[in-house]
Amino acid sequence: MNHDYSWIHNMLFELTFVKSEKERFELLDQYRNNHISELDSQIINDTEALIRSNTLISAMDHKLSALSDTERAELEETEHIINENLFDYYFQPIVNTTDGEIYSYEALMRPKSTLKLTPLQILKYAGIMNRLSDIERGTFLNVLGIIDAHKEEFGGKFVFINSIPEVKLDVDDFKNVTNMLLKHADTAVIEMTEQSEVDDYNLEIIKERYNNMGIKMAIDDYGSGYSNVGNLLRYMPNVVKVDRSLLSEIQKSPKKRHFVREIIQFCHDNDILALAEGIESSEELHTVIMLGADLIQGYYTSRPSPEIIASIPDEIKQQIKRYHQEREDGIGQQIYIADCSERIMIERLTQSEMKRIVIGANGNGDVTIEGDVNIDTPLRIEVRKGFTGKITLENTWLTSIKNKPCIDIGEDCNVSIALIGENKLEAGGIRVPESSKLTISGDGKLEIELDGNEYYGIGNGIGLLHGELIFEQSGRITVNAHGQTGVAIGSGSGGIIRINQGQYRLNLQGDVGLGIGAMYSKCDLVIHDCDIGMELTLARGAAIGSIGRSSNLDIYKTSAKLFMSGVELVGIGSVGGESSTLSIREASCIINMKGECCSAIAALDGKSEISVETASIRISSCGDQALGIGGFTGDTLLSQNTADTHIAIDSPITLSNYFHPENLVIDSGKFVLSHNGKEIIHTE
């Protein structure tokens, strides 16, 4: 039988002229496709193996030539250690965060080296010598041999064995390792670094192999270097070890806490245990337990030891129990402790049956709360004393319990609430105590639904002072309230209010109510650059100003539409105060009132000083005792400049008893006053 093997000569000749390794293997593939006999394929495969071997030798020679004398000595020492299998193994406990008991151990290589070489140096030089497979074989057989000899001392706990997944063992070593793994499948956990270079195809083979053997897998160093969820999904291990770089002084870093919290949440969502490794202080221990870590490993709980210890120190164990109980108490009380700079997903909290979000317990910062405006969540927010930061509400619907605000800001706080999308607070508003400051911003909307004997939307209670309220949002704030007594924006005893822009829709029904201002104290208020609409049905109340005290109001660059009905009412001013000083500039006011005793712009029972400039005023007042501007004491002063004012009064009162034309000063513009359909004053 004659065979023509001249193609071999041609192949070898062509290979001598190929410059890159990629081109060499492409050329071999071309010959492989044209020669399909078993012998031909074997010749091509041997050629490829020879090229790869020479490539490795060339690479190794290059690396060797770059070594210093010290490194060459270390390489020789490494070769001796590998040849003689001079390895010891220390075991570091991995501790459960619920009770401080040992969950497992990690076997850590300790080379017997006169040069005191570290495991990383051993791996470095083994890689240069192309002997990582010897390290892999030795690690498995040595550690599994220790497990075999000391099974009782491990007490049925897992042992983590470090593996280099991209390294392949020869046939005999693979069989020996597999047999030992099968024998101790109930104990061994294979730990691989997340940064390993194994490709997807071989990774699937490895995962299937260990899964069929009933052996668990762990990923080491997650979070070091380039990490992402997609890479973690490749492995889908039983345990994820969060890298030390993310945990070092984590109590001082909101960004680290945020990232670690997300990792732990991902693990829990996918039935993976989250292990915090490298813990070295009680502060780090406390933080990771509060974040929800399942397992702890580090010098603080226990250092690696050649002995297999049965328990960590009792004081550390008790500390872990206390921290765990602290977390459980929060969960038991359905309290979620927010981290600064955290983004909170409402859906997750409702799944965990949380009822309260506490902000500020972990320091100052910005917190975002994201929800679904179509889903009512039984959650409220508590801001701890002294907090400074921004809370962003993004499509959030919170519902409080009886007599509690949805957002309760503590003393001495400086809080900004940014609105994004559609937001809703139900059964409670936002409490701002006297010593605190609240700024509302953003282009989103906020709707507050209130129903109770006493209520407030944004501010404080009936007998209390509120803190500084600053409104700088461009979106709309809506307050819908039903109750005996309450205020939409403000409080009973007053405080600073600065309404600098925004849209407002306030709808109140009840006995005594106030839209914006102070109910029973003097109200000094500036409102500008906003759009206000109110519908009030009250026995006694005011839209803007005060009910029981004097008011000093400055309104400009604002559109106000007020619709009121009830018994004793004032649109802008004071119901029971001694005086009201009112300035309306560059504004548009439409006030429709129907009440037994009412006036649109006035101190109803006191002196009224009203200034209107460059404004449009439309007033319709109807009732047994109804006035358009000014109160019933008869001392009303009105000055108008470049304005257009129309007042229509429908009432059986004698208007001249309360409104005196000599107290009307018209510099320019139009002023029309009609009583029961008859014009009393008409100036242009």
Buried (B, 14 or more C-beta within 10 A) or exposed (E): EEEEEEBBEEBEEBBEEBEEEEEBBEBBEEBBEEBEEEEBEEBBEEBBEEBEEEEEEEEBEEBEEEBEEEBEEBBEBBBEBBEEEEBEBBBBBBBBBBEBBBBBBBBBBBBEBEEEBEBEBBBBBBBBBEBBBBBBBBBBBBBBEBBEEEEEBBEEBBBBBBBBBBBEBEEEBEEBBBEBBEEBBEBBBBBBBBBBEBEEEEBEEBBEEBEEEEBBBBBBBBBBEEBEEEEBEBBEBBBBBBBBEBBBEBBEBBEBBBBBBBBBBBBBEEEBBBBBBBBBBBBBBBBBBBBBBBBBBBEBBBEBEEEBBEEBEEEBBEBBBEBBEBBEEBBEEBBBBBBBBBBBBBEEBBEEEBBBBBBBBBBBBBBBBBBBBEEBBBBBBBBBEBBBBBBBBBBBBBBBEEEEBBBBBBBBBBBBBBBBBBBBBBBBBBBBBBBBBBBBBBEBBBBBBBBBEBBBBBBBBBEBBBBBBBBBBBBBBBBBBBBBBBBBBBBBBBBBBBBBBBBBBBBBBBBBBBBBBBBBBBBBBBBBBBBBBBBBBBBBBBBBBBBBBBBBBBBBBBBBBBBBBBBBBBBBBBBBBEBBBBBBBBBBBBBBBBBBBBBBBBBBBBBBBBBBBBBBBBBBBBBEBBBBBBBBBBBBBBBBBBBBBBBBBBBEBEBEEBBBEEBBEBEEBBBBBBBEEEEBBEBE
